[in-house]
Amino acid sequence: MIKKVLSSLATLWVFVPTLLAQQEEIEMADKFIGEGKIYVVIAVVLIIFFIILFYTIRMDKKVSRMEDEVYNR
């Protein structure tokens, strides 16, 4: 467990400065923000996220119900 945490921290220590150094302007993001389409992108991402969340919760309930049926026989 400790080895995994240390290796994760070492990886972050190597890659975070590299990512922070790359602060170039992203043309596509600026275009979306300028045209107001960023809200559409955010809305679509949120819709997909909530659909996946709903599906996961629904599947969990179904699996729990099936487990109860199997174990309570």
DSSP file (Angstrom, degrees, kcal/mol; ACC not computed):
  #  RESIDUE AA STRUCTURE BP1 BP2  ACC     N-H-->O    O-->H-N    N-H-->O    O-->H-N    TCO  KAPPA ALPHA  PHI   PSI    X-CA   Y-CA   Z-CA
    1    1 A M     >        0   0    0      0, 0.0     4,-2.0     0, 0.0     5,-0.2   0.000 360.0 360.0 360.0 -46.7    0.0    0.0    0.0
    2    2 A I  H  >  +     0   0    0      1,-0.2     4,-2.6     2,-0.2     5,-0.2   0.873 360.0  55.2 -66.5 -36.3    2.7    2.4    1.0
    3    3 A K  H  > S+     0   0    0      1,-0.2     4,-2.4     2,-0.2    -1,-0.2   0.885 107.3  50.4 -63.8 -37.7    4.7    1.5   -2.2
    4    4 A K  H  > S+     0   0    0      2,-0.2     4,-2.2     1,-0.2    -2,-0.2   0.913 111.5  47.5 -66.1 -42.3    1.7    2.4   -4.3
    5    5 A V  H  X S+     0   0    0     -4,-2.0     4,-2.5     2,-0.2    -2,-0.2   0.924 113.5  47.7 -64.7 -44.3    1.3    5.8   -2.6
    6    6 A L  H  X S+     0   0    0     -4,-2.6     4,-2.3     1,-0.2    -2,-0.2   0.890 111.8  49.5 -65.8 -38.6    4.9    6.6   -2.9
    7    7 A S  H  X S+     0   0    0     -4,-2.4     4,-2.2     2,-0.2    -1,-0.2   0.880 110.9  50.7 -68.7 -35.0    5.0    5.6   -6.6
    8    8 A S  H  X S+     0   0    0     -4,-2.2     4,-2.5     2,-0.2    -2,-0.2   0.926 111.4  47.6 -65.3 -43.8    2.0    7.7   -7.3
    9    9 A L  H  X S+     0   0    0     -4,-2.5     4,-2.5     1,-0.2    -2,-0.2   0.884 110.9  51.6 -64.7 -37.8    3.5   10.7   -5.6
   10   10 A A  H  X S+     0   0    0     -4,-2.3     4,-1.4     2,-0.2    -1,-0.2   0.905 109.8  49.8 -65.1 -40.2    6.8   10.2   -7.5
   11   11 A T  H  X S+     0   0    0     -4,-2.2     4,-2.5     1,-0.2     3,-0.3   0.929 112.3  46.9 -63.3 -44.9    4.8   10.1  -10.7
   12   12 A L  H  X S+     0   0    0     -4,-2.5     4,-2.5     1,-0.2    -2,-0.2   0.890 107.9  57.0 -63.2 -38.6    3.0   13.3   -9.8
   13   13 A W  H  < S+     0   0    0     -4,-2.5    -1,-0.2     1,-0.2    -2,-0.2   0.816 113.3  40.9 -62.4 -30.2    6.3   14.9   -8.8
   14   14 A V  H  X S+     0   0    0     -4,-1.4     4,-0.6    -3,-0.3    -2,-0.2   0.894 122.9  35.1 -83.5 -43.1    7.6   14.2  -12.3
   15   15 A F  H  X S+     0   0    0     -4,-2.5     4,-2.3     2,-0.2     5,-0.2   0.770 102.4  67.9 -91.0 -26.6    4.6   15.1  -14.5
   16   16 A V  H  X S+     0   0    0     -4,-2.5     4,-2.6    -5,-0.2     5,-0.2   0.933 100.8  48.7 -63.4 -46.5    2.9   18.0  -12.7
   17   17 A P  H  > S+     0   0    0      0, 0.0     4,-1.6     0, 0.0    -1,-0.2   0.883 111.3  52.3 -60.5 -34.2    5.7   20.5  -13.4
   18   18 A T  H  X S+     0   0    0     -4,-0.6     4,-0.7     2,-0.2    -2,-0.2   0.922 111.5  45.5 -65.1 -43.2    5.7   19.4  -17.0
   19   19 A L  H >< S+     0   0    0     -4,-2.3     3,-0.6     1,-0.2    -1,-0.2   0.877 111.9  51.5 -68.2 -37.3    1.9   20.0  -17.3
   20   20 A L  H 3< S+     0   0    0     -4,-2.6    -1,-0.2     1,-0.2    -2,-0.2   0.801 103.7  58.5 -70.2 -27.4    2.1   23.3  -15.5
   21   21 A A  H 3< S+     0   0    0     -4,-1.6     2,-1.3    -5,-0.2    -1,-0.2   0.721  91.1  74.8 -73.1 -20.3    4.9   24.5  -17.9
   22   22 A Q    <<  +     0   0    0     -4,-0.7     2,-0.5    -3,-0.6    -1,-0.2  -0.508  54.0 143.8 -92.8  66.6    2.6   24.0  -20.8
   23   23 A Q        +     0   0    0     -2,-1.3     2,-0.2    -3,-0.1    -1,-0.1  -0.367  21.6 147.3-102.4  53.3    0.3   27.0  -20.3
   24   24 A E        -     0   0    0     -2,-0.5     2,-0.3     1,-0.1    -2,-0.0  -0.501  57.6 -95.7 -81.8 156.9   -0.2   27.8  -24.0
   25   25 A E        -     0   0    0     -2,-0.2     2,-0.7     1,-0.1    -1,-0.1  -0.561  32.8-138.8 -72.9 134.8   -3.5   29.3  -25.1
   26   26 A I     >  -     0   0    0     -2,-0.3     4,-2.0     1,-0.2     5,-0.2  -0.864   9.9-160.7 -98.7 114.1   -5.9   26.7  -26.4
   27   27 A E  H  > S+     0   0    0     -2,-0.7     4,-2.4     1,-0.2     5,-0.2   0.882  87.2  53.5 -64.6 -40.6   -7.6   28.0  -29.5
   28   28 A M  H  > S+     0   0    0      1,-0.2     4,-2.5     2,-0.2    -1,-0.2   0.917 109.9  47.8 -63.7 -42.5  -10.5   25.6  -29.5
   29   29 A A  H  > S+     0   0    0      1,-0.2     4,-2.5     2,-0.2    -1,-0.2   0.907 111.8  50.1 -65.1 -41.1  -11.4   26.5  -25.9
   30   30 A D  H  X S+     0   0    0     -4,-2.0     4,-2.6     2,-0.2    -1,-0.2   0.891 110.9  49.9 -63.5 -38.6  -11.2   30.2  -26.6
   31   31 A K  H  X S+     0   0    0     -4,-2.4     4,-2.2     2,-0.2     6,-0.3   0.928 111.5  47.8 -65.7 -45.0  -13.4   29.8  -29.7
   32   32 A F  H  X>S+     0   0    0     -4,-2.5     5,-1.5     1,-0.2     6,-1.3   0.909 114.6  46.3 -63.0 -41.5  -16.0   27.9  -27.7
   33   33 A I  H ><5S+     0   0    0     -4,-2.5     3,-0.6     1,-0.2    -2,-0.2   0.918 112.4  50.6 -66.9 -42.6  -16.0   30.4  -24.9
   34   34 A G  H 3<5S+     0   0    0     -4,-2.6    -2,-0.2     1,-0.2    -1,-0.2   0.856 115.4  41.3 -64.3 -36.2  -16.2   33.3  -27.3
   35   35 A E  H 3<5S-     0   0    0     -4,-2.2    -1,-0.2    -5,-0.2    -2,-0.2   0.485 110.8-118.3 -91.5  -3.0  -19.1   31.9  -29.2
   36   36 A G  T X<5S+     0   0    0     -4,-0.7     3,-0.6    -3,-0.6     4,-0.4   0.599  80.4 121.6  78.6  11.1  -20.9   30.7  -26.1
   37   37 A K  T 3>< +     0   0    0     -5,-1.5     4,-2.0    -6,-0.3     3,-0.4   0.579  50.6  83.4 -82.6  -9.0  -20.8   27.1  -27.1
   38   38 A I  H 3> S+     0   0    0     -6,-1.3     4,-2.5     1,-0.2    -1,-0.2   0.839  86.5  57.2 -62.7 -31.0  -18.9   26.1  -24.0
   39   39 A Y  H <> S+     0   0    0     -3,-0.6     4,-2.3    -7,-0.2    -1,-0.2   0.853 104.8  50.8 -69.0 -33.5  -22.2   25.9  -22.2
   40   40 A V  H  > S+     0   0    0     -4,-0.4     4,-2.4    -3,-0.4    -2,-0.2   0.915 110.8  48.8 -66.9 -42.7  -23.5   23.3  -24.7
   41   41 A V  H  X S+     0   0    0     -4,-2.0     4,-2.3     2,-0.2    -2,-0.2   0.927 112.9  47.2 -62.5 -45.5  -20.3   21.3  -24.2
   42   42 A I  H  X S+     0   0    0     -4,-2.5     4,-2.6     1,-0.2    -1,-0.2   0.906 111.5  51.5 -63.0 -41.9  -20.7   21.4  -20.4
   43   43 A A  H  X S+     0   0    0     -4,-2.3     4,-2.5     2,-0.2    -2,-0.2   0.914 110.5  48.1 -62.2 -43.4  -24.4   20.5  -20.6
   44   44 A V  H  X S+     0   0    0     -4,-2.4     4,-2.4     2,-0.2    -1,-0.2   0.917 112.3  48.9 -64.2 -43.0  -23.7   17.5  -22.8
   45   45 A V  H  X S+     0   0    0     -4,-2.3     4,-2.5     1,-0.2    -2,-0.2   0.913 112.6  48.1 -63.3 -42.5  -20.9   16.3  -20.5
   46   46 A L  H  X S+     0   0    0     -4,-2.6     4,-2.7     2,-0.2    -2,-0.2   0.897 110.4  51.4 -65.3 -40.0  -23.2   16.7  -17.5
   47   47 A I  H  X S+     0   0    0     -4,-2.5     4,-2.2     2,-0.2    -2,-0.2   0.935 111.9  46.6 -61.5 -46.1  -26.0   14.8  -19.2
   48   48 A I  H  X S+     0   0    0     -4,-2.4     4,-2.4     1,-0.2    -2,-0.2   0.915 112.0  51.5 -62.4 -42.4  -23.7   11.9  -20.0
   49   49 A F  H  X S+     0   0    0     -4,-2.5     4,-2.5     1,-0.2    -2,-0.2   0.931 111.6  46.0 -60.1 -46.6  -22.4   11.9  -16.5
   50   50 A F  H  X S+     0   0    0     -4,-2.7     4,-2.7     2,-0.2    -1,-0.2   0.845 110.5  53.5 -69.3 -32.6  -25.9   11.8  -14.9
   51   51 A I  H  X S+     0   0    0     -4,-2.2     4,-2.6    -5,-0.2    -1,-0.2   0.937 111.6  45.3 -64.1 -45.4  -27.0    9.1  -17.3
   52   52 A I  H  X S+     0   0    0     -4,-2.4     4,-2.4     2,-0.2    -2,-0.2   0.909 113.8  49.8 -64.2 -41.3  -24.0    6.9  -16.3
   53   53 A L  H  X S+     0   0    0     -4,-2.5     4,-2.4     2,-0.2    -2,-0.2   0.929 112.2  47.3 -61.8 -46.3  -24.6    7.7  -12.7
   54   54 A F  H  X S+     0   0    0     -4,-2.7     4,-2.5     1,-0.2    -2,-0.2   0.921 112.8  49.3 -60.9 -45.4  -28.3    6.7  -13.0
   55   55 A Y  H  X S+     0   0    0     -4,-2.6     4,-2.6     1,-0.2    -1,-0.2   0.902 111.1  49.7 -62.0 -42.2  -27.5    3.5  -14.9
   56   56 A T  H  X S+     0   0    0     -4,-2.4     4,-2.2     2,-0.2    -1,-0.2   0.920 112.1  46.8 -64.7 -44.3  -24.9    2.6  -12.2
   57   57 A I  H  X S+     0   0    0     -4,-2.4     4,-2.1     2,-0.2    -2,-0.2   0.911 112.9  50.1 -64.0 -41.8  -27.3    3.1   -9.3
   58   58 A R  H  X S+     0   0    0     -4,-2.5     4,-2.2     1,-0.2    -2,-0.2   0.918 111.3  48.1 -62.9 -44.1  -30.0    1.2  -11.2
   59   59 A M  H  X S+     0   0    0     -4,-2.6     4,-2.8     1,-0.2     5,-0.2   0.885 109.1  54.1 -64.5 -37.9  -27.7   -1.7  -11.8
   60   60 A D  H  X S+     0   0    0     -4,-2.2     4,-2.5     1,-0.2    -1,-0.2   0.914 108.8  48.5 -62.5 -42.4  -26.6   -1.7   -8.2
   61   61 A K  H  X S+     0   0    0     -4,-2.1     4,-2.3     2,-0.2    -1,-0.2   0.911 112.6  48.3 -63.7 -41.9  -30.2   -2.0   -7.0
   62   62 A K  H  X S+     0   0    0     -4,-2.2     4,-2.4     2,-0.2    -2,-0.2   0.920 112.9  47.4 -64.9 -43.3  -30.9   -4.8   -9.5
   63   63 A V  H  X S+     0   0    0     -4,-2.8     4,-2.6     2,-0.2    -2,-0.2   0.909 111.6  50.9 -65.2 -41.4  -27.7   -6.7   -8.4
   64   64 A S  H  X S+     0   0    0     -4,-2.5     4,-2.3    -5,-0.2    -1,-0.2   0.911 110.6  49.3 -61.8 -42.2  -28.6   -6.2   -4.7
   65   65 A R  H  X S+     0   0    0     -4,-2.3     4,-2.0     1,-0.2    -2,-0.2   0.913 111.9  48.1 -62.9 -42.9  -32.1   -7.6   -5.3
   66   66 A M  H  X S+     0   0    0     -4,-2.4     4,-2.1     2,-0.2    -2,-0.2   0.888 110.1  52.3 -65.8 -38.9  -30.7  -10.6   -7.2
   67   67 A E  H  X S+     0   0    0     -4,-2.6     4,-2.8     1,-0.2     5,-0.2   0.904 108.2  51.4 -63.1 -41.0  -28.2  -11.2   -4.4
   68   68 A D  H  X S+     0   0    0     -4,-2.3     4,-1.8     1,-0.2    -1,-0.2   0.906 109.5  50.3 -62.0 -40.9  -30.9  -11.1   -1.8
   69   69 A E  H  < S+     0   0    0     -4,-2.0    -1,-0.2     2,-0.2    -2,-0.2   0.903 114.2  44.3 -63.4 -41.0  -32.9  -13.7   -3.8
   70   70 A V  H >< S+     0   0    0     -4,-2.1     3,-0.8     1,-0.2    -2,-0.2   0.926 118.5  41.0 -71.0 -45.3  -30.0  -16.0   -4.1
   71   71 A Y  H 3< S+     0   0    0     -4,-2.8    -1,-0.2     1,-0.2    -2,-0.2   0.694 111.1  56.5 -80.5 -19.2  -28.8  -15.8   -0.5
   72   72 A N  T 3<        0   0    0     -4,-1.8    -1,-0.2    -5,-0.2    -2,-0.1   0.178 360.0 360.0 -99.4  18.6  -32.3  -15.9    1.1
   73   73 A R    <         0   0    0     -3,-0.8    -1,-0.2    -4,-0.1    -2,-0.1   0.481 360.0 360.0 -78.5 360.0  -33.4  -19.2   -0.5
